Amino acid sequence: MTEPVPGAADPARPDSSPPDSPPAPRGLSRRGLLGLAGAGVAGLGLGIAGDRAVAAATPSAAETAAAAVYPFYQKHQAGIVTPAQDRLHFAAFDVSDGTSRADLIELLQDWTVAAAAMTNGRDVGEFGAVNGAYDAPPEDTGEAVGLPPSGLTITFGFGPSLFETAAGVDRFGLAAARPADLVELPHFPGDMLDEATSGGDLCIQACANDPQIAVHAIRNLSRIAFGRAALRWSQLGFGRTSSTSTSQATPRNLFGFKDGTANIKAEEPAATTEHLWVGSGDGPAWLVGGSYLVARRIRMTIETWDRTSLREQETVIGRTKGEGAPLSGGTEFTEPDFSLAGRADQPLIDQAAHVRLAHPAQNDGVRILRRGYNFVDGNDDLGRLNAGLFFISFQRSPAHFNTLQLNLARNDALNEYIRHVGSALFAVPPGAVQGSYVGAGLFA
Amino acid sequence: MTEPVPGAADPARPDSSPPDSPPAPRGLSRRGLLGLAGAGVAGLGLGIAGDRAVAAATPSAAETAAAAVYPFYQKHQAGIVTPAQDRLHFAAFDVSDGTSRADLIELLQDWTVAAAAMTNGRDVGEFGAVNGAYDAPPEDTGEAVGLPPSGLTITFGFGPSLFETAAGVDRFGLAAARPADLVELPHFPGDMLDEATSGGDLCIQACANDPQIAVHAIRNLSRIAFGRAALRWSQLGFGRTSSTSTSQATPRNLFGFKDGTANIKAEEPAATTEHLWVGSGDGPAWLVGGSYLVARRIRMTIETWDRTSLREQETVIGRTKGEGAPLSGGTEFTEPDFSLAGRADQPLIDQAAHVRLAHPAQNDGVRILRRGYNFVDGNDDLGRLNAGLFFISFQRSPAHFNTLQLNLARNDALNEYIRHVGSALFAVPPGAVQGSYVGAGLFA
């Protein structure tokens, strides 16, 4: 662990922001500082980032996961096609009563400044965690001091409720800007949703290769939001269950199977254009280059699963457990052949197999980008691990998810072993331009 | 990620088991297999460990965290002075009604076999996760297939209730073997304990550098226990808060401060003898070379803490937030000088400072080995992160912890920002000898 080095240079990194863009806002708003520090510090002024230890410009391969820095200001928000990091802290917020449209804009500006600092390996605030006014609360909470950037990405989204009318009043004057696609997901067969872990006006997905870095990000952004938005629910994920780059090995979920082999990868530009990013004909201009995020908290009844035979498990999934190859033969990345039949002319890949029902061929060609995480949140009263998959997907339209999920919810053999208990949908605006803020187009 | 390589050799590693010890039990009991697999597989036979990908014999420094293998059969159980790994899954179990003394012994034998396999980077069972009888459930749940050993340690403990008499019956015939020291911890001032996350007949501490490996261990050991013991509570920890070796940097807790600077380290043999390991004059012979584990779930009111000034935070802790140096001067590892006074003859380290009250000089010379973890379990109904420290300490006697905690509970300025909500005590037997099982001395 290294001590913070005030004034340390940023690591060399690609930066997609235009060279002639105006300078980034240098600090948090007065309200943002109030959130950070309480009344004592209001007026401390502008400026960002007590610098943290930042990785060397050319890290060795060994240090890649810790040293990775993904620029915040990009065409698309980071944390979507970014190679999926190992750890997650996801949070949904509700905007607090009494918060105006101007307050909401200021919050998004403050979040942008703080997110750009933290993803760059810096503390939030001018003085960070350990410097500055001794009689004021530190601007940064400090648990990330000395830690490298760890590939942190912070991705923001807007829930349907942000665009709604409450008691006859358009909450933030956004009703006219609402995308036609941004409506609550339908009730799917078998859904057993808990409202307390569903929905939300705003969301933040923080992913990093060190959980302390992801938790630090959500904590400090929650703090900045004080008085303007409050945590509605949050979820930690300890292990990624998807690859979003061909450079990554396919991980395993808590059923012990490789998951997301057929996921959209960053290296497929045609697929990301067709399936992932909102296009210019898809709806309001502010969302072009963005996407839609679906989050589903899926509890797995792993104790039941663990008592089924290897045959049943492979039949349900449609792949082998070891290699992850389709039951129609080949290796992991062999395309499944759903028509191949075996003994008694039964298809080698069962009609109700997950891999069949989730395949684009069964869903009008739909593909999604999955970016979910394993979770274990202690255990329930019956001594069963409260475990499962925190499913996250990004897609060009929620309708794509709905097509897929309706097919799965009706027919998937896996339904015997899972239960959807949380659900949320967010519109994810494109990346912020340096000098502006995330979602600026929505308020233009 | 590598595919499992059946028959792969164990990595070269030190093994402290005597060369002339009898061969290790090669497999789980019938009941253990029943737990793994349900009735279909009973009688599958003996044998351990569908082999997983195991690290190279001489890993590069880069791969150390992933490749680390700590032998299970040692004089002291691993997971105590072992350099604290990054992640934790801790579980407390209650022995199920109807379980006999012989059943309990068999459970400990099964756990030993499985723990030795998993800490060595192998699956549990003869066939592991992906081989074996196709019509039986896989013996291993599979989510660790392809992952390196990741420094996994598995540490077992016995709670006071295991030695108790229930309805006039000595539960497992252990009342006479109960150490005099093994009594429930006293109620400390301010304790707000939740029974549901306190106590337990048995405990397992699984630590690893990959959370999926720690979770896999607890899950499979829970499964093996089926019908004999059930999860009472469990806790994931995402970041270590202590160093147990001088080779490790001091980490930060969720107050943003370095924690456990003065911890007992593996490199202090005199201190471990004096403060950590149960000695031959301390109680029953079966516990000599063991220790006592105290677990305390400490909720931190981080939102309140975050609103206090840097001055107040440093005064409460007694150290600087940046460097972690005592307020009496020097650097992190400078011994605090509690007598030094500053302005108005006030001590530089406050009378109620945590560092003062936790210091051996204030506690009859007591030192403990801390091995705690940060946790965040979502948020509460008020939108506050359910965050804190899952405190674990090892000490030669619970009385040492009690001395320290009573002093802290009465006087520590930090109490304004923390709340003890869970508590448990376990006697941790010495390490198992190869061919025997953990805790064997207790049943001799």
Interface residues (C-beta under 8 A of the other chain):
Chain A: M1 E3 P4 L36 A37 G38 G40 S60 A61 A62 E63 R87 H89 A129 V130 N131 G132 A133 Y134 D135 A136 P137 P138 D140 T141 G142 E143 A144 V145 G146 A196 D210 P211 Q212 V215 I218 R219 S222 R223 A230 L231 R232 W233 S234 Q235 L236 F238 G239 A249 T250 P251 R252 N253 L254 F255 G256 F257 I302 E303 D306 R307 T308 S309 L310 R311 Q313 T320 K321 G322 E323 N374 V376 D377 G378 N379 D381 G383 R384 L385 A387
Chain B: M1 E3 P4 L36 A37 G38 G40 S60 A61 A62 E63 R87 H89 A129 V130 N131 G132 A133 Y134 D135 A136 P137 P138 D140 T141 G142 E143 A144 V145 G146 A196 D210 P211 Q212 V215 I218 R219 S222 R223 A230 L231 R232 W233 S234 Q235 L236 F238 G239 A249 T250 P251 R252 N253 L254 F255 G256 F257 I302 E303 D306 R307 T308 S309 L310 R311 Q313 T320 K321 G322 E323 N374 V376 D377 G378 N379 D381 G383 R384 L385 A387
